[in-house]
């Protein structure tokens, strides 16, 4: 009897995960419950010894709680909240809108540019989407922009921070995959900027073909132009200093990503002081927000660590590989299956759940894949991480549970309907999938820069 149960344990555990994810139960508690039940079954069948089960608390503590790399996560979150509360990002968007108002699609391009700078300076998705919505949507609609294009532009620009470093998601991915966070940051930089560039190309082409969806605005008056360049320098300089402080210290080898997160926080606090907007209230709100977000992330992290530990003990990675290889596509089929699974899960779950649950399952499988001469095996894990990151971009935009769509609707109120939002994000999701396909076909897009910079 025990041998029969043992044979079905990996499949039953994975199926239980998929079914219970859709039950609406708190993800962290659900993961811990599955781990407990199947851990006891594994002890009974002999797949795991009792002494191995007692090592789980130590694994959770040493692998998650006592992890120096993950110190970067709360620091980057705090840095982004300080940028939001001191309105440094708000100043930049208002200035960009004034500069690009006479270009066809200029307001939309300003939003994409703003989202790119915000991503490189903060990486906080919810705050970015809400801020861009409140500042850009009223102006875009007032100027006659198509509601779908407006919604899609804001939602996609606000989610660039999930890929462009310093992304909190990349911090967790680096730890889960046990790879160099600095190299992962560098690998994500070019695909992130290319994604922003693809958004720009789409907006420019559509504005050219359909001028009515993104009409030009009237030129600035002399009074409006007066002092614009000085304000531009002041508004752009602040986030640029932030980007240089964080990414420059990493790329220059001056600081590790964990140390760079501290540099970024110091720069954000200094900029807030120089702008005269950092006070006790903004500091307290930023600290409270960072601690709350971190508590939620680590609660799920603990549950995911327990699940992945038990899943590997019952032979989970072999189950995944054998199941995927049963398909008539070989290891390419395995890769496409993993990408498809992540994409479908993105319709229903946030990146936190997908990353912390699926990566520990997929991580042992990736080194076992053989894709011929397509990519060097030593770099496959970094390539896979970038593919997952690009794939997870869609999880913020795909209905019914794309979180960026909820942030957008909540901030826009009656200005946009959910139908208009859903219509607007479709082209941007397709752009994301096209870039994902290009990175699959040409791994150098993700690997060229780290190979050049980090020899």
Steps between C-alpha positions, in 0.01 A plus 500: 500500500779741596677435167185587302448821698869588452470474122210745495633748759672750261204519262248523784699773674528707182131449420404602854701819456323587173152425637543679833654807336158561347316443830550855622683389814795714621794384291752475783269295722400277207865427421576413861194273519598306186857469628381360834263242347739374235795518737322255733414277204864509384617387844246215494606384152870533581568770240614727781650405833388665821842656552470669159166650604662650810745687274218702340488778766876546466464516120229766531708707740835473323358515148244777550502682834878515545579591139722801440401528132134552589593808703488679163124439468377720790756766411384525138136507611578775750693695237205490263254612765721795595508602132121483488431683827742784424339546153833490315350271235191719471713803408671301226176388334350848497816636338512225236137565412578866433807415291334243271148638466529606132631162375239254363452256785728725707309462825501122465873505424556718808318241711716216360818702560382583849419134571849400384669754727272407789582132448874565514461726804239321711347180358180528710219392265188597693624848584623558143170401336288704742719808467514480119123452488420800717744728319472385136152359437302824558738695273501234226120477493468879505727517192281249313711185537331168441399352836636156417837637393516717811421209730742261329782755501469577871461136608794374293730791592423460868598132497845542342646494850441126519779448245728804496740489797498565788192275493386343826389196302854453363632507857279207595566317174875528548471342842255227395720398206825539700660722235693828508257786557739750342526295180122452496448877530732561205333225294156655558603853406508466120175296469329752730611795290408313181150441638463872566631565149244260352223690680633825349507349149142375536375840617687691228377268222142504624503879544627534143241262355212623718564866590158523666598264785791724614452857375762771531458769765532873450854640534603651831458872546796723575402513866479120516837460330667740740697307757417164338861398438602586855210296634593218262854490634377498859234234438714267290817535706348356818393157362813482283714539811298220656557271201871578490530442872341154480580354158828689460638360823405146392627521142817675613576224748502752786215334691305176507124524432436476875741787569361695204151481653635689801662753269166546326316559826758758608466675161118500523506648851754764396295599193187522712678731742636719221151537353370591845240221504645247740342529842400275785165409338642398162781308668259311727264415211791375289635282781156358583435417134836329459457285812143401407599397147799308626294312760261377231784395271688307768187321622453358151875437474494277808207296364665468158827385657318226691310391188809484277694304765231232532434494125865424426510228767212316331671525158316803366765619254514158335121501474506837320775393259345162420154649449627772268725263306202274440385775263620454139721812508798400717675758716366786288156371591604509866607865471186604312285308749656688792455834323138415416430397859640827635305701242170329587561538873554871434129530421416411859799569726750771586872467425563431869304175503626389157864573577516357849301189409608407149869596495602254774320232297657597167851589625629140528350420159672776298857355519364167372378652173709448185435754224795415280719791395227756559646614833795413723388286792689716752286803405166324462378583851546876442326477164214309661470762776462777240241296309299458821532872575372597155220247533399639838461845344175367354368395843443865589298570184302184425137481621322405713751558782767725349594708801608800293149509354349519848742774602415686180124468539512596867697816429310592179154453648221583251744633238561145368286187490646152543400424141709794376791393720488140376483621138797728551740248652468235225758657260748550782469136613563393140811724493624328817446155347682601181803611701483178704512304173798705380696433821420128468623503141802725567641442853769763433239770566517405867854367523711736288517787752593292808760313293654834403476680834553219750793298367 
